[in-house]
């Protein structure tokens, strides 16, 4: 876990995954094993501060602030579950609006995911919770609850983009981190291990049918670039050309800008 917390680039995960498909410019890492279960997490964190891990009674913190367990804890869980042969998707850029997942949906045709019945995102705070961001069928809710998870409400994780695009149900499961995005973030390893054990049972008893989700209609994609990263957005939503915040945009001169940066032009 400590080694994962100190990584800087998604390509560094290559030492754990000898055979993988990584998107251009390090946008995502994808392995399709043929499993009906896709495990998903994101590599990026909200801060790139120095990580000096302090562990006390199975609780990890960063001496210098943000720990980054959101979402290195999810990647750790995936590594522990490799013996059960899940398909794997690790994205970059979730904390910046999900640009890595958007690049994945542009690159990977739905035919390459025909074997996948469910996406289990490992990117939720706390313990024993699951959240959804799409209108998934009740049978999927019942399946997830049968493994001990209870439903809560969440705002965003990039698995929602995955489900919007492919119509494959996704749920986001707790992985034991708390107070994410703050200097007080911490990770409870026992809570993470609880989720790992539950997901292990899900992999051994996978949902037997894909219960498709109705897709939202978008006017994807205009393609822009920001530095070395590909950025996708629809007509009125995406990354601000000035501050890179993600949300509603307005065209001003040759820029797509948020409400705040509009005042700067």
Secondary structure, DSSP 8 states (H G I E B T S, - for coil): -HHHHT--SGGGGGGT-SS-EE-GGG-EEEE--S-SEEEEEE---S------EEEETTEEEETTB---HHHHHHHHHHHHTGGG--EEEEES-GGGTSHHHHHHHHHS-GGGGTT--EEEEEEESSSSEEE-SS---HHHHHHHHTTT-EE---S--THHHHHHHH---EEEEE-SEESTTSTT-EEEHHHHHHHHHHHHHHHHT--SS------------EEEEETTEEEEE-SSEEE-TTT--EEE-EEETTEEE-HHHHTT-
